[in-house]
């Protein structure tokens, strides 16, 4: 990639950066959140690869089913052991795109939205690793982790980490399409809204309050 050597980035990256010239909203109803999830060949953020990305947007604290993105990536690396989790075969009938194209489409979709994920550090790290392979900087978006937000509710202080299954059961969220990127993104979106509802008792909750750290978790 010669754009990095010339200190000149490709147009899709410049377009993405330009979206951050807008004012960053603090009122939760005014923020466009993008809840996302990645399915990967494994948990090694340096050596494993993204297999699929699922996203769904939230605006006015409502899930916008019409505003979503689902991408499947061509598998240069294949780990048969993880197929039983995500069900994604190396070949098959799904339309798949190269990693570069997937990143372009992902950046075009998210723009300057606040990203939301469960244990977000991993998903963000996987996207950043893909950006690094394109010799591009890291994501610029603000990020929220539903695992960290749950800790603010103080509903359960028994441990530090809670899996998506555990919190879905706690909040009675149906786990349809679990372990697909789009399915997990939608489940996480429902969880996020339930957590906001639990915390927003006086309708004065804002982004800064959500982002304010409890104890540091993972890479975030």
VOTI-922922 format. One record per residue (C-alpha): residue number from 1; z, x, y. Coordinates in nm, 4 decimals. Each point is the difference from the previous one (the first is absolute). Last residue first. Layout:
N
<site><num>NUM</num><pz>Z</pz><px>X</px><py>Y</py></site>
...
This chain:
220
<site><num>220</num><pz>2.6566</pz><px>-1.0943</px><py>-0.0601</py></site>
<site><num>219</num><pz>-0.0449</pz><px>0.2534</px><py>-0.2807</py></site>
<site><num>218</num><pz>0.2639</pz><px>-0.1467</px><py>-0.2287</py></site>
<site><num>217</num><pz>0.2679</pz><px>-0.2048</px><py>0.1735</py></site>
<site><num>216</num><pz>0.2043</pz><px>0.1127</px><py>0.3033</py></site>
<site><num>215</num><pz>0.3166</pz><px>-0.2037</px><py>0.0399</py></site>
<site><num>214</num><pz>-0.0209</pz><px>-0.2935</px><py>0.2359</py></site>
<site><num>213</num><pz>-0.2931</pz><px>0.0613</px><py>0.2281</py></site>
<site><num>212</num><pz>-0.0952</pz><px>-0.2019</px><py>0.3072</py></site>
<site><num>211</num><pz>-0.3455</pz><px>-0.1322</px><py>-0.0858</py></site>
<site><num>210</num><pz>0.1025</pz><px>-0.3624</px><py>-0.0323</py></site>
<site><num>209</num><pz>0.2029</pz><px>0.0045</px><py>0.3210</py></site>
<site><num>208</num><pz>-0.2828</pz><px>0.1731</px><py>0.1847</py></site>
<site><num>207</num><pz>-0.2476</pz><px>-0.2606</px><py>-0.1250</py></site>
<site><num>206</num><pz>0.1907</pz><px>-0.2956</px><py>0.1408</py></site>
<site><num>205</num><pz>0.2675</pz><px>-0.2467</px><py>-0.1154</py></site>
<site><num>204</num><pz>0.1014</pz><px>-0.2386</px><py>0.2777</py></site>
<site><num>203</num><pz>-0.0492</pz><px>-0.3278</px><py>-0.1890</py></site>
<site><num>202</num><pz>0.3790</pz><px>-0.0285</px><py>-0.0489</py></site>
<site><num>201</num><pz>0.0081</pz><px>0.0132</px><py>-0.3813</py></site>
<site><num>200</num><pz>-0.2993</pz><px>0.2292</px><py>-0.0331</py></site>
<site><num>199</num><pz>0.1400</pz><px>0.2072</px><py>-0.2864</py></site>
<site><num>198</num><pz>-0.0459</pz><px>-0.2503</px><py>-0.2845</py></site>
<site><num>197</num><pz>-0.3300</pz><px>-0.1286</px><py>0.1384</py></site>
<site><num>196</num><pz>-0.1283</pz><px>0.3553</px><py>0.0354</py></site>
<site><num>195</num><pz>0.1016</pz><px>0.0713</px><py>-0.3607</py></site>
<site><num>194</num><pz>-0.1799</pz><px>-0.3118</px><py>-0.1204</py></site>
<site><num>193</num><pz>-0.3101</pz><px>0.1002</px><py>0.1974</py></site>
<site><num>192</num><pz>0.0005</pz><px>0.3490</px><py>-0.1530</py></site>
<site><num>191</num><pz>0.0460</pz><px>-0.1374</px><py>-0.3520</py></site>
<site><num>190</num><pz>-0.3000</pz><px>-0.2291</px><py>0.0398</py></site>
<site><num>189</num><pz>-0.2079</pz><px>0.2940</px><py>0.1280</py></site>
<site><num>188</num><pz>0.1261</pz><px>0.2145</px><py>-0.2890</py></site>
<site><num>187</num><pz>-0.1210</pz><px>-0.2587</px><py>-0.2509</py></site>
<site><num>186</num><pz>-0.3377</pz><px>-0.0099</px><py>0.1786</py></site>
<site><num>185</num><pz>-0.0307</pz><px>0.3799</px><py>-0.0025</py></site>
<site><num>184</num><pz>0.1042</pz><px>0.0099</px><py>-0.3657</py></site>
<site><num>183</num><pz>-0.2761</pz><px>-0.2430</px><py>-0.0932</py></site>
<site><num>182</num><pz>-0.2595</pz><px>0.1846</px><py>0.2073</py></site>
<site><num>181</num><pz>0.0865</pz><px>0.3365</px><py>-0.1541</py></site>
<site><num>180</num><pz>0.0277</pz><px>-0.1366</px><py>-0.3521</py></site>
<site><num>179</num><pz>0.3287</pz><px>0.0756</px><py>-0.1702</py></site>
<site><num>178</num><pz>0.1236</pz><px>-0.3610</px><py>0.0189</py></site>
<site><num>177</num><pz>-0.2854</pz><px>-0.2520</px><py>0.0140</py></site>
<site><num>176</num><pz>0.2450</pz><px>-0.2898</px><py>0.0500</py></site>
<site><num>175</num><pz>0.3626</pz><px>0.1014</px><py>0.0460</py></site>
<site><num>174</num><pz>0.1433</pz><px>-0.3271</px><py>0.1287</py></site>
<site><num>173</num><pz>0.2582</pz><px>0.0721</px><py>0.2745</py></site>
<site><num>172</num><pz>0.3487</pz><px>-0.1284</px><py>-0.0778</py></site>
<site><num>171</num><pz>0.1710</pz><px>0.2140</px><py>0.2666</py></site>
<site><num>170</num><pz>0.2111</pz><px>0.1945</px><py>-0.2511</py></site>
<site><num>169</num><pz>-0.2801</pz><px>0.0012</px><py>-0.2568</py></site>
<site><num>168</num><pz>-0.2446</pz><px>0.1440</px><py>0.2507</py></site>
<site><num>167</num><pz>0.2655</pz><px>0.2512</px><py>0.1056</py></site>
<site><num>166</num><pz>0.0456</pz><px>0.1285</px><py>-0.3543</py></site>
<site><num>165</num><pz>-0.3716</pz><px>0.0049</px><py>-0.0797</py></site>
<site><num>164</num><pz>-0.0769</pz><px>0.1917</px><py>0.3200</py></site>
<site><num>163</num><pz>0.2482</pz><px>0.2687</px><py>-0.0983</py></site>
<site><num>162</num><pz>0.3285</pz><px>0.0580</px><py>0.1793</py></site>
<site><num>161</num><pz>0.1089</pz><px>0.3476</px><py>0.1025</py></site>
<site><num>160</num><pz>0.3333</pz><px>0.0958</px><py>0.1552</py></site>
<site><num>159</num><pz>0.2561</pz><px>-0.1611</px><py>-0.2283</py></site>
<site><num>158</num><pz>0.2793</pz><px>-0.2597</px><py>-0.0224</py></site>
<site><num>157</num><pz>-0.0178</pz><px>-0.1014</px><py>0.3655</py></site>
<site><num>156</num><pz>-0.1624</pz><px>-0.3377</px><py>-0.0657</py></site>
<site><num>155</num><pz>-0.0501</pz><px>-0.2685</px><py>0.2641</py></site>
<site><num>154</num><pz>0.0499</pz><px>0.2541</px><py>0.2798</py></site>
<site><num>153</num><pz>-0.2969</pz><px>-0.1573</px><py>0.1814</py></site>
<site><num>152</num><pz>-0.0813</pz><px>0.3400</px><py>0.1547</py></site>
<site><num>151</num><pz>-0.0494</pz><px>0.1461</px><py>-0.3492</py></site>
<site><num>150</num><pz>-0.2882</pz><px>-0.2439</px><py>-0.0518</py></site>
<site><num>149</num><pz>-0.1801</pz><px>0.1531</px><py>0.2988</py></site>
<site><num>148</num><pz>0.0084</pz><px>0.3418</px><py>-0.1668</py></site>
<site><num>147</num><pz>-0.1597</pz><px>-0.1319</px><py>-0.3189</py></site>
<site><num>146</num><pz>-0.2451</pz><px>-0.2046</px><py>0.2062</py></site>
<site><num>145</num><pz>-0.1228</pz><px>0.3243</px><py>0.1561</py></site>
<site><num>144</num><pz>-0.1477</pz><px>-0.0183</px><py>0.3492</py></site>
<site><num>143</num><pz>-0.2670</pz><px>0.2301</px><py>0.1410</py></site>
<site><num>142</num><pz>-0.1407</pz><px>0.0642</px><py>0.3489</py></site>
<site><num>141</num><pz>-0.3605</pz><px>0.1052</px><py>-0.0250</py></site>
<site><num>140</num><pz>-0.1376</pz><px>0.3458</px><py>0.0747</py></site>
<site><num>139</num><pz>-0.1143</pz><px>0.0868</px><py>-0.3524</py></site>
<site><num>138</num><pz>-0.0237</pz><px>0.3731</px><py>-0.0668</py></site>
<site><num>137</num><pz>-0.2616</pz><px>0.2362</px><py>0.1390</py></site>
<site><num>136</num><pz>-0.3517</pz><px>0.0424</px><py>-0.1474</py></site>
<site><num>135</num><pz>-0.1411</pz><px>0.2752</px><py>-0.2203</py></site>
<site><num>134</num><pz>-0.1576</pz><px>-0.2588</px><py>-0.2314</py></site>
<site><num>133</num><pz>0.2299</pz><px>0.1197</px><py>-0.2790</py></site>
<site><num>132</num><pz>0.2824</pz><px>-0.0351</px><py>0.2522</py></site>
<site><num>131</num><pz>-0.0902</pz><px>-0.3647</px><py>0.0545</py></site>
<site><num>130</num><pz>0.0303</pz><px>-0.0608</px><py>-0.3749</py></site>
<site><num>129</num><pz>0.3399</pz><px>0.1704</px><py>0.0026</py></site>
<site><num>128</num><pz>0.1000</pz><px>-0.2148</px><py>0.2974</py></site>
<site><num>127</num><pz>-0.0896</pz><px>-0.3152</px><py>-0.1928</py></site>
<site><num>126</num><pz>0.2099</pz><px>0.1149</px><py>-0.2965</py></site>
<site><num>125</num><pz>0.2890</pz><px>0.0977</px><py>0.2294</py></site>
<site><num>124</num><pz>-0.0063</pz><px>-0.3420</px><py>0.1656</py></site>
<site><num>123</num><pz>0.0183</pz><px>-0.1683</px><py>-0.3411</py></site>
<site><num>122</num><pz>0.2894</pz><px>0.2216</px><py>-0.1108</py></site>
<site><num>121</num><pz>0.2026</pz><px>-0.0255</px><py>0.3209</py></site>
<site><num>120</num><pz>-0.0359</pz><px>-0.3771</px><py>0.0068</py></site>
<site><num>119</num><pz>0.2610</pz><px>-0.0695</px><py>-0.2653</py></site>
<site><num>118</num><pz>-0.1180</pz><px>-0.3606</px><py>0.0296</py></site>
<site><num>117</num><pz>-0.2725</pz><px>-0.0098</px><py>0.2608</py></site>
<site><num>116</num><pz>-0.0530</pz><px>-0.1020</px><py>0.3623</py></site>
<site><num>115</num><pz>-0.2446</pz><px>0.1537</px><py>0.2454</py></site>
<site><num>114</num><pz>0.0248</pz><px>-0.0939</px><py>0.3671</py></site>
<site><num>113</num><pz>-0.3544</pz><px>-0.0636</px><py>0.1139</py></site>
<site><num>112</num><pz>-0.1915</pz><px>0.2527</px><py>0.2117</py></site>
<site><num>111</num><pz>-0.3356</pz><px>-0.0434</px><py>-0.1805</py></site>
<site><num>110</num><pz>0.0814</pz><px>-0.1237</px><py>-0.3523</py></site>
<site><num>109</num><pz>-0.3486</pz><px>-0.1159</px><py>-0.0996</py></site>
<site><num>108</num><pz>-0.2112</pz><px>0.2797</px><py>0.1443</py></site>
<site><num>107</num><pz>0.2453</pz><px>0.2546</px><py>-0.1399</py></site>
<site><num>106</num><pz>-0.0235</pz><px>-0.1531</px><py>-0.3486</py></site>
<site><num>105</num><pz>-0.3794</pz><px>-0.0232</px><py>0.0113</py></site>
<site><num>104</num><pz>-0.0358</pz><px>0.3670</px><py>0.0944</py></site>
<site><num>103</num><pz>0.2575</pz><px>0.1005</px><py>-0.2608</py></site>
<site><num>102</num><pz>-0.1881</pz><px>-0.1913</px><py>-0.2692</py></site>
<site><num>101</num><pz>-0.3297</pz><px>0.1581</px><py>0.1039</py></site>
<site><num>100</num><pz>0.1451</pz><px>0.3504</px><py>-0.0342</py></site>
<site><num>99</num><pz>0.1590</pz><px>-0.0852</px><py>-0.3364</py></site>
<site><num>98</num><pz>-0.3307</pz><px>-0.1133</px><py>-0.1470</py></site>
<site><num>97</num><pz>-0.0429</pz><px>-0.3714</px><py>-0.0594</py></site>
<site><num>96</num><pz>0.0535</pz><px>-0.2236</px><py>-0.3005</py></site>
<site><num>95</num><pz>-0.1446</pz><px>-0.3391</px><py>-0.0907</py></site>
<site><num>94</num><pz>0.1947</pz><px>-0.1218</px><py>-0.3018</py></site>
<site><num>93</num><pz>-0.2038</pz><px>-0.0482</px><py>-0.3175</py></site>
<site><num>92</num><pz>0.1505</pz><px>0.2823</px><py>-0.2024</py></site>
<site><num>91</num><pz>0.0352</pz><px>0.3758</px><py>-0.0127</py></site>
<site><num>90</num><pz>0.3082</pz><px>0.2122</px><py>0.0523</py></site>
<site><num>89</num><pz>0.2161</pz><px>-0.2953</px><py>-0.0987</py></site>
<site><num>88</num><pz>0.2531</pz><px>-0.1635</px><py>0.2283</py></site>
<site><num>87</num><pz>0.2698</pz><px>-0.1933</px><py>-0.1854</py></site>
<site><num>86</num><pz>0.2746</pz><px>0.0938</px><py>0.2487</py></site>
<site><num>85</num><pz>0.2880</pz><px>0.0797</px><py>-0.2353</py></site>
<site><num>84</num><pz>-0.1707</pz><px>0.0361</px><py>-0.3414</py></site>
<site><num>83</num><pz>-0.2697</pz><px>0.2059</px><py>0.1737</py></site>
<site><num>82</num><pz>0.2633</pz><px>0.2567</px><py>0.1044</py></site>
<site><num>81</num><pz>-0.0084</pz><px>0.1981</px><py>-0.3255</py></site>
<site><num>80</num><pz>-0.3802</pz><px>0.0233</px><py>0.0051</py></site>
<site><num>79</num><pz>0.0116</pz><px>0.2232</px><py>0.3056</py></site>
<site><num>78</num><pz>-0.3434</pz><px>0.0417</px><py>0.1534</py></site>
<site><num>77</num><pz>-0.1098</pz><px>0.2249</px><py>0.2846</py></site>
<site><num>76</num><pz>-0.3346</pz><px>-0.0474</px><py>0.1721</py></site>
<site><num>75</num><pz>0.0758</pz><px>-0.3689</px><py>-0.0049</py></site>
<site><num>74</num><pz>-0.2117</pz><px>-0.2002</px><py>0.2398</py></site>
<site><num>73</num><pz>0.2219</pz><px>-0.1948</px><py>0.2356</py></site>
<site><num>72</num><pz>0.0738</pz><px>-0.3714</px><py>0.0049</py></site>
<site><num>71</num><pz>0.0629</pz><px>-0.1666</px><py>0.3350</py></site>
<site><num>70</num><pz>0.1606</pz><px>-0.3299</px><py>0.0974</py></site>
<site><num>69</num><pz>0.0407</pz><px>-0.1069</px><py>0.3604</py></site>
<site><num>68</num><pz>0.1686</pz><px>-0.2986</px><py>0.1609</py></site>
<site><num>67</num><pz>-0.0189</pz><px>-0.2264</px><py>0.3008</py></site>
<site><num>66</num><pz>-0.0891</pz><px>-0.3438</px><py>-0.1371</py></site>
<site><num>65</num><pz>0.3411</pz><px>-0.0228</px><py>-0.1685</py></site>
<site><num>64</num><pz>0.1689</pz><px>0.0514</px><py>0.3366</py></site>
<site><num>63</num><pz>0.3681</pz><px>0.0173</px><py>-0.0949</py></site>
<site><num>62</num><pz>0.2143</pz><px>-0.1380</px><py>0.2801</py></site>
<site><num>61</num><pz>0.2435</pz><px>0.1854</px><py>0.2273</py></site>
<site><num>60</num><pz>-0.2255</pz><px>-0.0691</px><py>0.3013</py></site>
<site><num>59</num><pz>-0.2403</pz><px>0.2334</px><py>-0.1758</py></site>
<site><num>58</num><pz>0.0216</pz><px>0.1356</px><py>-0.3560</py></site>
<site><num>57</num><pz>-0.2911</pz><px>0.1795</px><py>-0.1612</py></site>
<site><num>56</num><pz>-0.0742</pz><px>0.0615</px><py>-0.3683</py></site>
<site><num>55</num><pz>-0.0975</pz><px>0.3297</px><py>-0.1568</py></site>
<site><num>54</num><pz>-0.0845</pz><px>0.1297</px><py>-0.3485</py></site>
<site><num>53</num><pz>-0.1120</pz><px>0.3540</px><py>-0.0730</py></site>
<site><num>52</num><pz>-0.1320</pz><px>0.1144</px><py>-0.3361</py></site>
<site><num>51</num><pz>-0.0263</pz><px>0.3082</px><py>-0.2212</py></site>
<site><num>50</num><pz>0.1610</pz><px>0.2526</px><py>0.2340</py></site>
<site><num>49</num><pz>0.0180</pz><px>0.3531</px><py>-0.1378</py></site>
<site><num>48</num><pz>0.2582</pz><px>0.2313</px><py>-0.1556</py></site>
<site><num>47</num><pz>0.0296</pz><px>0.3688</px><py>0.0877</py></site>
<site><num>46</num><pz>0.1897</pz><px>0.0165</px><py>0.3265</py></site>
<site><num>45</num><pz>0.1808</pz><px>-0.3349</px><py>-0.0009</py></site>
<site><num>44</num><pz>0.1137</pz><px>0.0463</px><py>-0.3616</py></site>
<site><num>43</num><pz>0.1037</pz><px>-0.3506</px><py>-0.1059</py></site>
<site><num>42</num><pz>-0.2898</pz><px>-0.0841</px><py>-0.2298</py></site>
<site><num>41</num><pz>-0.3630</pz><px>-0.1123</px><py>-0.0200</py></site>
<site><num>40</num><pz>0.0604</pz><px>-0.2288</px><py>0.2958</py></site>
<site><num>39</num><pz>0.0364</pz><px>-0.3640</px><py>0.1023</py></site>
<site><num>38</num><pz>0.0541</pz><px>-0.0309</px><py>0.3727</py></site>
<site><num>37</num><pz>0.1822</pz><px>-0.2683</px><py>0.1957</py></site>
<site><num>36</num><pz>-0.0334</pz><px>-0.1527</px><py>0.3431</py></site>
<site><num>35</num><pz>0.1640</pz><px>-0.2346</px><py>0.2468</py></site>
<site><num>34</num><pz>-0.1856</pz><px>0.0092</px><py>0.3292</py></site>
<site><num>33</num><pz>0.2117</pz><px>-0.1228</px><py>0.2884</py></site>
<site><num>32</num><pz>-0.1587</pz><px>-0.1309</px><py>0.3179</py></site>
<site><num>31</num><pz>0.2782</pz><px>-0.0145</px><py>0.2566</py></site>
<site><num>30</num><pz>0.0397</pz><px>-0.2856</px><py>0.2474</py></site>
<site><num>29</num><pz>0.2495</pz><px>-0.1971</px><py>-0.2066</py></site>
<site><num>28</num><pz>0.2136</pz><px>0.3107</px><py>-0.0528</py></site>
<site><num>27</num><pz>0.0456</pz><px>0.0654</px><py>0.3710</py></site>
<site><num>26</num><pz>-0.0268</pz><px>0.3770</px><py>0.0438</py></site>
<site><num>25</num><pz>-0.3717</pz><px>0.0284</px><py>0.0710</py></site>
<site><num>24</num><pz>-0.1639</pz><px>0.3402</px><py>0.0368</py></site>
<site><num>23</num><pz>-0.2347</pz><px>-0.0141</px><py>0.2966</py></site>
<site><num>22</num><pz>-0.3604</pz><px>0.0767</px><py>-0.0913</py></site>
<site><num>21</num><pz>-0.1221</pz><px>0.3590</px><py>0.0127</py></site>
<site><num>20</num><pz>0.0802</pz><px>0.0154</px><py>-0.3701</py></site>
<site><num>19</num><pz>-0.3289</pz><px>-0.1717</px><py>-0.0872</py></site>
<site><num>18</num><pz>-0.1834</pz><px>0.3063</px><py>0.1326</py></site>
<site><num>17</num><pz>0.1341</pz><px>0.2105</px><py>-0.2865</py></site>
<site><num>16</num><pz>-0.1799</pz><px>-0.2165</px><py>-0.2586</py></site>
<site><num>15</num><pz>-0.3286</pz><px>0.0212</px><py>0.1905</py></site>
<site><num>14</num><pz>0.0396</pz><px>0.3771</px><py>0.0207</py></site>
<site><num>13</num><pz>0.0589</pz><px>0.0151</px><py>-0.3753</py></site>
<site><num>12</num><pz>-0.3101</pz><px>-0.2104</px><py>-0.0739</py></site>
<site><num>11</num><pz>-0.2023</pz><px>0.2158</px><py>0.2406</py></site>
<site><num>10</num><pz>0.0645</pz><px>0.3238</px><py>-0.1854</py></site>
<site><num>9</num><pz>0.2388</pz><px>0.2602</px><py>0.1483</py></site>
<site><num>8</num><pz>-0.0921</pz><px>0.2995</px><py>0.2127</py></site>
<site><num>7</num><pz>0.2247</pz><px>0.3042</px><py>-0.0032</py></site>
<site><num>6</num><pz>-0.3105</pz><px>0.1913</px><py>-0.1142</py></site>
<site><num>5</num><pz>0.1755</pz><px>0.1134</px><py>-0.3158</py></site>
<site><num>4</num><pz>0.1261</pz><px>-0.3529</px><py>-0.0588</py></site>
<site><num>3</num><pz>-0.3453</pz><px>-0.1557</px><py>0.0335</py></site>
<site><num>2</num><pz>-0.1415</pz><px>0.2459</px><py>-0.2562</py></site>
<site><num>1</num><pz>0.1154</pz><px>-0.1765</px><py>-0.3163</py></site>
